[in-house]
Amino acid sequence: MTNRGSKPDSSERFETTNDSSQSGQTRARDLLYADADLSQAVNPKAPGKSDATSCPESKAYLQLVDGAINQFYEPERLNKEQVAALRSKYNCSIKSDADAVKYADEAVKDLGDPYTDVIPASEAREIEKAERGEVTGIGLEIKAVPKALATQAVETAPGESENIPVVISRVVESSPAQHAGLAAGDRIVKVDNEVIDTESADETAKLIRGDVDTKVHVTVEREGKEREFELVREVIDVPAVKSEMRDGFLHLSVMTFSQTDVSEEVEAALKANPNANGYILDLRNNLGGFVYEALQTGSLFMSSGLMLSTRSREDVDGKVSFEKSTYQLEADSIKLKTVYEDMPTLQKGMGQIIERHADIVDKPVVILVNEHSASASELLTGALKDNNEAYVIGTQTYGKGIGQTTARTGLPEDSWLKVTTFKYFTPNGTWVGDAGSNKIGLTPHQVVPLSAGAEMNSATDNQLKAALDHLKQAVSAP
């Protein structure tokens, strides 16, 4: 961001735009990101010592590393000596800009934050496809299941990986995976005959993805027996929202806010079911995504009020400082007001304007959440809960009250730089935690754990039943 009293520098690309046009909306939306990767853990570590100061510096490496260090929301994570060591740590190993991207990604890990990273161009392009709801693959959603929760059917067999089992959580309709017969609950043990040896679902997903019309062999374990599948990759259109009428109420399952049209999908579902007596906004297992998509989705359910506040890093005249922002829902837009923490009477810029949807919900709303409802989904839950626009049922949410900004242009080798730059707070001032050692989460109005053996969105889903029971009582009340 641009410092007061100084010239703009290379970090200016992080600045949010005041442009309320469609292109401005897209650029702004790209910057604020809040999701949670449940397959990663926060493991802070100090940067190692280096004797690489005698080798020439890499401008590409420093552009990425300095961008992360100068924007990270907890600058105290590294002292001056550690920063100096980190800036020269890989000098003798960097021979090209591609090397710079690789080693910068290693360097930012020393901040101890799993959400701050350098994203190479190849992964950036895949992320862009996913944001459009298009993924090249076979149509699977997978998750890493902690061994403490794994059944005997997914225990490690001789010669197999001893890491966390990776299990299929959902099969996309009309996808190659569905046509082949893959099913939720299958454990993935091999991809192209390579034994899965990772603790991250992301790493397994990378093995499964590939170019359109290429083949991939997937071996799964089901009921103690291995089954092999040969599938042809294609572009998968993954909807972010599924809707279904249940007993006169509209059940909206929002799987992610990481697509750029989630709020439009929610709006379309609401308009397609005008006779619904009430609504279930199901955010279970929603790991988050774009902050703006969560806010714009919220604008469908409330007419006005404070939706969110944030505290983010903002260096002033070479000194570490912070700024505070509020997101106020008004009749025509969501207005962003930002002030400097050390000068609260000085407003930054003219205040950004974010488009909103019309408030088209005037009937009871229940939000369903669980321990995997994180980040942007927690943000939305907090906005509706604190404004008394929804009744929340389920279990304590994940606890990620931090978010990232992403620089997508002007970086070496067309890489991206994602940095944790802010904390967010619900309208009542609640911070849900750091997604690491201090995970707090949001407590539902009605705590209802999912029954053992129950499957979500099935006849055994007691959380969904509790939501329907509450809505029935609400509409029948005098």
SEZA-146841 format. One line per field, with one value per residue (C-alpha): residue number from 1; x, y, z. Coordinates in nm, 2 decimals. Example, Ala and Ser with C-alpha at 12.3 -4.5 7.8 and 13.67 -1.06 7.14 Angstrom:
% residues 2
k	1; 2
px	1.23; 1.37
py	-0.45; -0.11
pz	0.78; 0.71
//
This chain:
% residues 478
k	1; 2; 3; 4; 5; 6; 7; 8; 9; 10; 11; 12; 13; 14; 15; 16; 17; 18; 19; 20; 21; 22; 23; 24; 25; 26; 27; 28; 29; 30; 31; 32; 33; 34; 35; 36; 37; 38; 39; 40; 41; 42; 43; 44; 45; 46; 47; 48; 49; 50; 51; 52; 53; 54; 55; 56; 57; 58; 59; 60; 61; 62; 63; 64; 65; 66; 67; 68; 69; 70; 71; 72; 73; 74; 75; 76; 77; 78; 79; 80; 81; 82; 83; 84; 85; 86; 87; 88; 89; 90; 91; 92; 93; 94; 95; 96; 97; 98; 99; 100; 101; 102; 103; 104; 105; 106; 107; 108; 109; 110; 111; 112; 113; 114; 115; 116; 117; 118; 119; 120; 121; 122; 123; 124; 125; 126; 127; 128; 129; 130; 131; 132; 133; 134; 135; 136; 137; 138; 139; 140; 141; 142; 143; 144; 145; 146; 147; 148; 149; 150; 151; 152; 153; 154; 155; 156; 157; 158; 159; 160; 161; 162; 163; 164; 165; 166; 167; 168; 169; 170; 171; 172; 173; 174; 175; 176; 177; 178; 179; 180; 181; 182; 183; 184; 185; 186; 187; 188; 189; 190; 191; 192; 193; 194; 195; 196; 197; 198; 199; 200; 201; 202; 203; 204; 205; 206; 207; 208; 209; 210; 211; 212; 213; 214; 215; 216; 217; 218; 219; 220; 221; 222; 223; 224; 225; 226; 227; 228; 229; 230; 231; 232; 233; 234; 235; 236; 237; 238; 239; 240; 241; 242; 243; 244; 245; 246; 247; 248; 249; 250; 251; 252; 253; 254; 255; 256; 257; 258; 259; 260; 261; 262; 263; 264; 265; 266; 267; 268; 269; 270; 271; 272; 273; 274; 275; 276; 277; 278; 279; 280; 281; 282; 283; 284; 285; 286; 287; 288; 289; 290; 291; 292; 293; 294; 295; 296; 297; 298; 299; 300; 301; 302; 303; 304; 305; 306; 307; 308; 309; 310; 311; 312; 313; 314; 315; 316; 317; 318; 319; 320; 321; 322; 323; 324; 325; 326; 327; 328; 329; 330; 331; 332; 333; 334; 335; 336; 337; 338; 339; 340; 341; 342; 343; 344; 345; 346; 347; 348; 349; 350; 351; 352; 353; 354; 355; 356; 357; 358; 359; 360; 361; 362; 363; 364; 365; 366; 367; 368; 369; 370; 371; 372; 373; 374; 375; 376; 377; 378; 379; 380; 381; 382; 383; 384; 385; 386; 387; 388; 389; 390; 391; 392; 393; 394; 395; 396; 397; 398; 399; 400; 401; 402; 403; 404; 405; 406; 407; 408; 409; 410; 411; 412; 413; 414; 415; 416; 417; 418; 419; 420; 421; 422; 423; 424; 425; 426; 427; 428; 429; 430; 431; 432; 433; 434; 435; 436; 437; 438; 439; 440; 441; 442; 443; 444; 445; 446; 447; 448; 449; 450; 451; 452; 453; 454; 455; 456; 457; 458; 459; 460; 461; 462; 463; 464; 465; 466; 467; 468; 469; 470; 471; 472; 473; 474; 475; 476; 477; 478
px	0.00; 0.11; 0.26; 0.15; 0.42; 0.61; 0.62; 0.43; 0.65; 0.61; 0.37; 0.11; -0.05; -0.20; -0.41; -0.78; -0.95; -1.22; -1.35; -1.71; -1.73; -1.75; -1.38; -1.31; -1.53; -1.34; -1.00; -1.11; -1.26; -0.94; -0.76; -0.96; -0.96; -1.05; -1.05; -0.91; -0.70; -0.78; -0.50; -0.23; -0.11; 0.06; 0.42; 0.62; 0.99; 1.28; 1.47; 1.80; 2.13; 2.29; 2.63; 2.49; 2.55; 2.85; 2.64; 2.45; 2.10; 1.80; 1.57; 1.29; 1.33; 1.34; 1.03; 0.84; 0.99; 0.98; 0.62; 0.53; 0.74; 0.62; 0.25; 0.23; -0.02; 0.21; 0.54; 0.68; 0.70; 1.05; 1.30; 1.54; 1.82; 1.59; 1.46; 1.81; 1.90; 1.59; 1.65; 1.99; 1.92; 1.90; 2.13; 2.37; 2.09; 1.90; 2.01; 1.69; 1.36; 1.20; 1.44; 1.35; 0.98; 1.06; 1.29; 1.07; 0.79; 1.03; 1.13; 0.78; 0.72; 0.95; 0.67; 0.49; 0.17; 0.03; -0.18; 0.10; 0.27; 0.40; 0.18; 0.35; 0.19; 0.07; -0.12; -0.25; -0.41; -0.58; -0.71; -0.86; -1.04; -1.18; -1.29; -1.50; -1.64; -1.43; -1.18; -0.99; -1.01; -1.25; -1.51; -1.40; -1.39; -1.15; -1.04; -0.77; -0.92; -0.73; -0.64; -0.82; -1.15; -1.06; -1.24; -1.07; -1.16; -0.90; -0.63; -0.28; -0.21; 0.15; 0.35; 0.11; 0.14; 0.14; 0.02; -0.33; -0.58; -0.73; -1.10; -1.35; -1.60; -1.82; -1.86; -1.97; -2.29; -2.25; -1.87; -1.63; -1.59; -1.97; -2.00; -1.71; -1.87; -1.64; -1.83; -1.81; -1.62; -1.37; -1.02; -0.77; -0.46; -0.29; -0.29; -0.13; 0.01; 0.19; 0.11; -0.04; 0.23; 0.11; -0.07; -0.24; -0.55; -0.41; -0.11; -0.33; -0.56; -0.26; -0.18; -0.54; -0.57; -0.42; -0.49; -0.83; -0.87; -0.57; -0.62; -0.56; -0.57; -0.71; -0.70; -0.94; -1.01; -1.37; -1.49; -1.14; -1.09; -0.89; -1.07; -0.90; -1.06; -0.93; -1.08; -1.05; -1.00; -1.24; -1.35; -1.58; -1.84; -1.86; -2.17; -2.11; -2.47; -2.72; -3.08; -3.37; -3.72; -3.78; -4.12; -4.20; -3.86; -3.57; -3.25; -2.95; -2.61; -2.33; -2.01; -1.76; -1.72; -1.41; -1.60; -1.67; -2.05; -2.16; -2.39; -2.55; -2.61; -2.77; -2.99; -3.10; -3.20; -3.40; -3.58; -3.66; -3.84; -4.06; -4.31; -4.06; -4.19; -3.83; -3.47; -3.18; -2.85; -2.62; -2.26; -2.13; -1.79; -1.77; -1.40; -1.46; -1.33; -1.38; -1.48; -1.68; -1.88; -1.98; -2.08; -2.28; -2.45; -2.54; -2.69; -2.97; -3.07; -3.05; -3.14; -2.89; -2.64; -2.27; -2.15; -1.78; -1.48; -1.12; -0.78; -0.50; -0.13; -0.05; 0.30; 0.32; 0.63; 0.84; 0.69; 0.46; 0.10; -0.25; -0.58; -0.93; -1.21; -1.59; -1.83; -2.17; -2.46; -2.68; -2.98; -2.78; -2.44; -2.19; -1.98; -1.62; -1.48; -1.11; -0.92; -0.57; -0.55; -0.31; -0.52; -0.88; -1.02; -0.83; -1.02; -0.83; -0.95; -1.31; -1.44; -1.48; -1.83; -1.91; -2.22; -2.49; -2.79; -3.15; -3.27; -3.52; -3.56; -3.83; -3.90; -3.72; -3.36; -3.16; -2.78; -2.63; -2.26; -2.00; -1.64; -1.54; -1.73; -1.44; -1.33; -1.57; -1.85; -1.78; -1.78; -2.13; -2.26; -2.14; -2.30; -2.64; -2.63; -2.52; -2.78; -3.06; -3.12; -3.07; -3.08; -2.77; -2.77; -2.49; -2.15; -1.87; -1.72; -1.35; -1.20; -1.02; -1.06; -0.76; -0.76; -0.53; -0.47; -0.34; -0.11; -0.18; 0.01; 0.36; 0.54; 0.82; 0.73; 0.36; 0.34; 0.10; 0.18; -0.08; -0.02; -0.21; -0.27; -0.58; -0.79; -1.17; -1.44; -1.81; -2.05; -2.05; -1.67; -1.61; -1.28; -1.31; -0.94; -0.61; -0.68; -0.39; -0.31; -0.60; -0.90; -1.22; -1.50; -1.86; -2.11; -2.45; -2.77; -2.86; -2.57; -2.65; -2.37; -2.42; -2.52; -2.27; -2.30; -2.53; -2.48; -2.54; -2.84; -2.98; -3.27; -3.02; -2.91; -3.03; -2.88; -3.09; -3.39; -3.33; -3.32; -3.65; -3.81; -3.70; -3.85; -4.17; -4.21; -4.11; -4.37; -4.65; -4.59; -4.87
py	0.00; 0.35; 0.51; 0.86; 1.11; 0.88; 0.79; 0.48; 0.17; -0.18; -0.27; -0.03; -0.31; -0.43; -0.11; -0.16; 0.03; 0.30; 0.21; 0.09; -0.03; -0.40; -0.42; -0.24; -0.48; -0.77; -0.62; -0.54; -0.88; -1.05; -0.88; -0.99; -1.36; -1.57; -1.94; -2.22; -2.52; -2.78; -3.01; -2.77; -2.67; -2.36; -2.45; -2.13; -2.18; -1.93; -1.87; -2.06; -1.89; -1.83; -1.74; -1.64; -1.27; -1.29; -1.40; -1.15; -1.05; -1.15; -0.86; -1.11; -1.29; -0.97; -0.84; -1.14; -1.17; -0.80; -0.79; -1.06; -0.92; -0.56; -0.66; -0.94; -0.85; -0.96; -0.80; -0.90; -1.26; -1.18; -0.93; -0.72; -0.98; -1.26; -1.04; -0.96; -1.33; -1.43; -1.17; -1.32; -1.68; -1.83; -1.59; -1.86; -2.09; -1.85; -1.87; -1.75; -1.59; -1.93; -2.02; -1.69; -1.79; -2.13; -2.01; -1.71; -1.96; -2.14; -1.82; -1.69; -2.02; -1.87; -1.64; -1.94; -1.88; -2.15; -1.89; -1.67; -1.82; -1.76; -1.92; -2.02; -1.94; -2.29; -2.31; -1.95; -2.05; -2.35; -2.12; -1.89; -2.18; -2.28; -1.93; -1.95; -2.29; -2.47; -2.73; -2.97; -3.31; -3.59; -3.43; -3.52; -3.32; -3.48; -3.43; -3.55; -3.74; -3.74; -4.10; -4.06; -4.03; -4.29; -4.63; -4.96; -4.96; -4.68; -4.80; -4.82; -5.15; -5.29; -5.09; -4.80; -4.44; -4.39; -4.03; -3.90; -4.08; -3.89; -3.96; -3.86; -3.63; -3.56; -3.67; -3.40; -3.48; -3.59; -3.60; -3.87; -3.98; -4.03; -4.21; -4.44; -4.53; -4.35; -4.27; -4.05; -4.24; -4.41; -4.38; -4.28; -4.50; -4.45; -4.21; -4.34; -4.63; -4.38; -4.45; -4.15; -4.03; -3.69; -3.53; -3.28; -3.32; -3.04; -3.25; -3.55; -3.31; -3.19; -3.55; -3.61; -3.29; -3.26; -3.16; -3.21; -3.55; -3.71; -4.03; -4.08; -4.41; -4.38; -4.67; -4.65; -4.86; -4.94; -5.18; -5.32; -5.39; -5.20; -5.09; -4.94; -4.68; -4.53; -4.19; -3.92; -3.57; -3.30; -2.95; -2.99; -2.72; -2.72; -2.53; -2.34; -2.36; -2.65; -2.58; -2.81; -2.76; -2.95; -2.94; -2.60; -2.45; -2.38; -2.56; -2.37; -2.55; -2.31; -2.52; -2.23; -1.86; -1.91; -1.87; -1.52; -1.57; -1.74; -1.46; -1.46; -1.84; -1.78; -1.50; -1.71; -2.00; -1.76; -1.60; -1.95; -2.04; -1.74; -1.95; -2.08; -2.04; -1.99; -2.07; -2.29; -2.14; -2.45; -2.34; -2.67; -2.77; -2.43; -2.33; -1.98; -1.78; -1.42; -1.18; -0.97; -1.28; -1.35; -0.99; -0.97; -1.30; -1.15; -0.85; -1.08; -1.15; -0.81; -0.46; -0.25; -0.27; -0.32; -0.64; -0.66; -0.47; -0.54; -0.44; -0.46; -0.38; -0.03; 0.11; 0.48; 0.68; 0.37; 0.27; -0.02; 0.09; -0.04; 0.07; -0.01; -0.06; -0.10; -0.25; -0.09; -0.23; 0.06; 0.08; 0.11; -0.05; -0.17; 0.12; 0.07; 0.33; 0.31; 0.52; 0.50; 0.35; 0.62; 0.90; 0.78; 1.11; 1.08; 0.88; 0.70; 0.80; 0.86; 0.52; 0.23; 0.13; -0.24; -0.35; -0.52; -0.73; -0.63; -0.77; -1.03; -1.24; -1.15; -1.49; -1.69; -1.80; -2.07; -2.11; -2.45; -2.46; -2.71; -2.73; -2.70; -2.37; -2.13; -1.78; -1.62; -1.85; -1.75; -1.39; -1.43; -1.62; -1.35; -1.07; -1.24; -1.36; -1.03; -0.84; -1.09; -1.19; -1.56; -1.84; -2.05; -2.43; -2.68; -2.69; -2.44; -2.31; -2.35; -2.02; -1.84; -1.47; -1.37; -1.30; -1.25; -1.01; -1.14; -0.96; -1.10; -0.88; -0.75; -1.03; -1.26; -1.54; -1.44; -1.57; -1.45; -1.34; -1.42; -1.26; -1.27; -0.89; -0.85; -0.97; -0.95; -0.90; -0.96; -0.66; -0.72; -0.72; -1.09; -1.23; -1.59; -1.68; -1.73; -2.07; -2.20; -2.22; -1.98; -2.11; -1.97; -1.99; -1.89; -2.06; -2.14; -2.04; -2.41; -2.66; -2.98; -3.22; -3.44; -3.79; -4.07; -4.24; -3.97; -3.84; -3.48; -3.40; -3.74; -3.88; -3.93; -3.56; -3.45; -3.10; -3.05; -3.19; -2.94; -2.66; -2.77; -2.80; -2.45; -2.30; -2.49; -2.35; -2.00; -1.98; -2.13; -1.89; -1.63
pz	0.00; -0.05; 0.26; 0.36; 0.28; 0.06; -0.31; -0.43; -0.45; -0.59; -0.31; -0.44; -0.64; -0.31; -0.29; -0.31; -0.58; -0.55; -0.89; -0.86; -1.22; -1.30; -1.38; -1.05; -0.87; -1.01; -0.92; -0.57; -0.52; -0.61; -0.32; -0.02; 0.03; 0.33; 0.32; 0.53; 0.43; 0.69; 0.57; 0.68; 1.02; 1.15; 1.24; 1.30; 1.25; 1.26; 0.93; 0.91; 0.91; 0.58; 0.45; 0.11; 0.15; -0.07; -0.37; -0.58; -0.49; -0.70; -0.76; -0.85; -0.52; -0.31; -0.49; -0.36; -0.02; 0.06; -0.06; 0.19; 0.48; 0.44; 0.42; 0.68; 0.95; 1.24; 1.16; 1.50; 1.38; 1.24; 1.39; 1.19; 1.20; 1.09; 0.80; 0.69; 0.69; 0.50; 0.23; 0.15; 0.25; -0.10; -0.30; -0.41; -0.51; -0.74; -1.10; -1.27; -1.21; -1.19; -0.91; -0.74; -0.74; -0.60; -0.32; -0.23; -0.16; 0.07; 0.23; 0.32; 0.51; 0.78; 0.87; 1.02; 0.83; 0.60; 0.42; 0.30; -0.01; -0.35; -0.62; -0.94; -1.27; -1.34; -1.01; -1.06; -1.38; -1.21; -0.94; -1.20; -1.35; -1.02; -0.95; -1.27; -1.15; -1.41; -1.30; -1.53; -1.37; -1.31; -1.08; -0.72; -0.40; -0.15; 0.21; 0.44; 0.73; 1.06; 1.16; 1.49; 1.29; 1.02; 1.03; 1.00; 0.63; 0.58; 0.81; 0.66; 0.48; 0.45; 0.20; 0.19; 0.30; 0.68; 0.64; 0.68; 0.45; 0.16; 0.11; -0.15; 0.01; -0.29; -0.65; -0.89; -1.08; -1.45; -1.41; -1.53; -1.16; -1.13; -1.46; -1.36; -1.02; -0.77; -0.45; -0.14; 0.13; -0.11; 0.01; -0.26; -0.23; -0.57; -0.86; -1.18; -0.97; -0.74; -0.38; -0.21; 0.04; 0.16; 0.45; 0.22; 0.01; -0.21; -0.31; -0.41; -0.61; -0.81; -0.91; -1.03; -1.23; -1.58; -1.93; -2.10; -2.27; -2.09; -1.89; -1.52; -1.32; -0.97; -0.72; -0.42; -0.12; -0.06; 0.21; 0.25; -0.12; -0.38; -0.70; -1.00; -1.23; -1.56; -1.63; -1.90; -1.76; -1.88; -1.78; -1.48; -1.43; -1.05; -0.91; -0.59; -0.48; -0.47; -0.39; -0.30; -0.15; 0.17; 0.34; 0.19; 0.28; 0.05; 0.14; 0.00; 0.02; -0.05; -0.09; -0.13; -0.17; -0.39; -0.72; -0.85; -0.90; -0.58; -0.48; -0.82; -0.79; -0.45; -0.59; -0.88; -0.64; -0.42; -0.72; -0.86; -0.54; -0.45; -0.25; 0.00; 0.36; 0.49; 0.41; 0.52; 0.43; 0.47; 0.52; 0.66; 0.52; 0.35; 0.39; 0.27; -0.03; -0.15; 0.13; -0.12; -0.23; 0.13; 0.18; -0.14; -0.05; 0.29; 0.12; -0.01; 0.34; 0.51; 0.42; 0.62; 0.90; 0.98; 0.82; 0.90; 1.04; 0.97; 1.11; 0.85; 0.82; 0.68; 0.71; 0.76; 0.68; 0.72; 1.05; 1.11; 1.15; 1.10; 0.95; 1.05; 0.80; 0.83; 0.57; 0.61; 0.42; 0.29; 0.06; -0.26; -0.18; 0.07; 0.18; 0.30; 0.53; 0.63; 0.89; 1.01; 1.36; 1.48; 1.33; 1.35; 1.23; 0.90; 0.65; 0.38; 0.03; -0.04; 0.08; -0.16; -0.28; -0.33; -0.53; -0.33; -0.42; -0.33; 0.00; -0.13; 0.18; 0.43; 0.59; 0.86; 0.79; 0.96; 0.90; 0.94; 1.04; 1.16; 1.25; 0.89; 0.83; 0.80; 0.71; 0.47; 0.58; 0.94; 0.83; 0.67; 0.96; 1.20; 0.99; 0.98; 1.34; 1.50; 1.30; 1.41; 1.05; 1.10; 1.36; 1.37; 1.43; 1.43; 1.60; 1.68; 1.36; 1.25; 1.39; 1.11; 1.16; 0.94; 0.57; 0.27; 0.00; -0.34; -0.58; -0.92; -1.17; -1.21; -1.03; -1.16; -1.39; -1.37; -1.02; -0.75; -0.40; -0.13; 0.21; 0.54; 0.59; 0.81; 1.10; 1.06; 1.33; 1.33; 1.37; 1.75; 1.76; 1.78; 1.65; 1.56; 1.59; 1.40; 1.25; 1.44; 1.81; 1.89; 1.71; 1.86; 1.61; 1.64; 1.88; 1.72; 1.89; 1.90; 1.93; 1.75; 1.67; 1.37; 1.49; 1.46; 1.13; 0.99; 0.64; 0.56; 0.34; 0.39; 0.60; 0.88; 0.89; 1.24; 1.19; 0.88; 1.07; 1.36; 1.10; 0.95; 1.30; 1.39; 1.07; 1.11; 1.46; 1.34; 1.07; 1.29; 1.57; 1.61
//
